[in-house]
Amino acid sequence: MKKIILLLSMILTTSFVVAQTDAITKHSGEVVNGKVLRVDEYTVVFKYDGEDAENSIGKYAIEKVVYGKSGRVEEITEKIVVTSEADWEKVVVLEEKSYIAGLKKGGEVRGKTGMINLQTGNTGDKKAEKKLKMAAAALGCPFILMTSDKTTVGSSSNQFGGTQAIKTGLGYKY
């Protein structure tokens, strides 16, 4: 009888401890179990069970967090679905490396204006960004981490004295 009571108490204790862990659900479908320490502006900081090291995942990779203690569900971000180049307007340009934590690298992307153009600096910049987003969308990547953003003006850009905007980055997906 003592063994049965001991076994039941161990099962109840184990299920209570497991229920205390938080579940971080990523847009890729992966579930990360641990203890959420804080939700920052662009990242979620947590610890794996039994570890002391703090880890972070970018919010763009996370769908929701289910808190084990209360059962409360916190929606973090909506999934951005990019299926073709036509979805280029959905692509998000990121400039901080910590924002892409938890995402997978898709490939290098580049957008630039032509050598001879009649664009002003701001218009050329927007055109280069559109081309950059279209290249990422063609790869199925809803995110771009900017690696270079250059604008050359005058004689240093081409022999005609125009401006040229060149943007490069890395595409990321879930």
N, C-alpha and C positions, 0 to 999 in steps of 0.2 A: 504494500500500500504506500509506503514511504517513497518507493521508487517511482510510482505513478504520479504522486504529488510533486516530487522533485522534477520529473519530466515535464509535467504540465506547467509548472512555474518557470522552467527554462524556456519553453516554447512561448509563453506569454511575454517574458522579459525580452526575448529575441525579437518578437514581432513589434514590441513597443520601441525598442532601440532602432529597428529598421524604419519605423514610421516617423522617426525624428529627423531622418535625412531629407534634404531638399533635392528635388529632381529638376535639372535644367534640361529642357527639351530644345534641341537645335533644329533648324529648318531642314537639315539633312536627314532627320529622323533619329539621330543618335541621342541617347539620354545619358547625361552625366549626373551621377549621384554624389552628393557631398553636402557641405554646409555653406550656404551663401552668406558672405560676410557683409557685402554692400553692393548696391546697384549704383554705379557712377553714371555720368552723363553719356558715355559711349562704351563702357565696359561693365561686365559683371565679375566681381571678385569673389572667389570661393576657395574652400579647402576640400580636398578629397578626404573621405573617412579614414581615420587613423594616421593622417599626415599633418604636419605643421606648416608646410610650405603653402604660400598663397599663390593661386593661379588666376588668370583672367581670360575671359572670352569676350570678344567684341559683341556689342548688342546686335549688330546686323546679322550675326550667325544664329541668334537665339530667338525662338518662337515664344517660349513661356517658361516661367519658373513656378513649380508647385512646392510650397513650403510645407515640410513634413509635420511640423508642430501644430500648425493651425489648419492645414489643408487649403489655405488660400492660394488662388491661382493668379499670378501676375503676368499679363500679356506684355511681352517686351517689344517685338517688332513684327510687322506683317512681312510675309515672304514676297520678294520681288521676282516675278517670273519674266524672263527674257528668253524668247524662243527664236527670234530672228533679228536681222538688222533693222526691221521696221519698229522694233521696240526700243530704239536708241534713247528715246526721251525718258525711259524708266531708269536708265543707268545712273548710278550715284558715284560721284568723284570724291575720293577720300584723300586726305593729305597727311594723316597721322598713321604710322605703322601699327599702333595698338588697336586701331579700329578693325583691322582685318584678322585679328586673332580668332581662330576657329573656322576660317574660310580656306578654300583650296585654290592654289594658283592655277589660272587658266592659260595664261600666255601673255606675251608682250604686245602692247598696242601703241599706235602712233597716229597722231593727227597733225596735219600742217597745212598752211595756206600755200598757194603757188608762188613761184619766184617772181612772176610778174602779176601784180594784182593792184586793183584800185581801191583797196580797203583801207579804212582808217585803222589805227592800232586796236581799238576796242572791237570793231567788227571782225577784223582778222582773227583776234583772240577767240571770239565766239564761234567763228567758222572752224578753227582748228579744234576747239572743244567738241563741236558737233561731230567732226570726223573721228575724233578719239572715241567718243561714245558709240558711234556707228561700228567702229572696228571691234570694240568690246562686245557689243550686242551680237555681231556676227559670230563671235566665239561662244555666245551663250553666257557671258559674264555680266551679272548685274552690278558689279563693283569694279572701280579702277583705283589703284593706289598710284598717285602721281609720283613719278620719279624725276621728271624734268619739265620745266615750263620756260621756254625761251622766246623772246621777241627781239628780232634784230631790226634796226631802223637805219635808213640811209645807205651810204656806200658800203657798209659792212654786211648788208644783207644780200645785195646783188648789184650788178653794174648799172641798173636803172634808178637806184636810189629809193626803192620802195620799202615796204615792211614785210616781214615774214614771221609768222607765229608757228612755233614747233612745240608740240606737247607729246610727251611719252609717258607711259605708265605700264603697270602690270594688271591684267584682268584677273578677277577673283570670282569664284562661284561657291555655292553651298556644298 
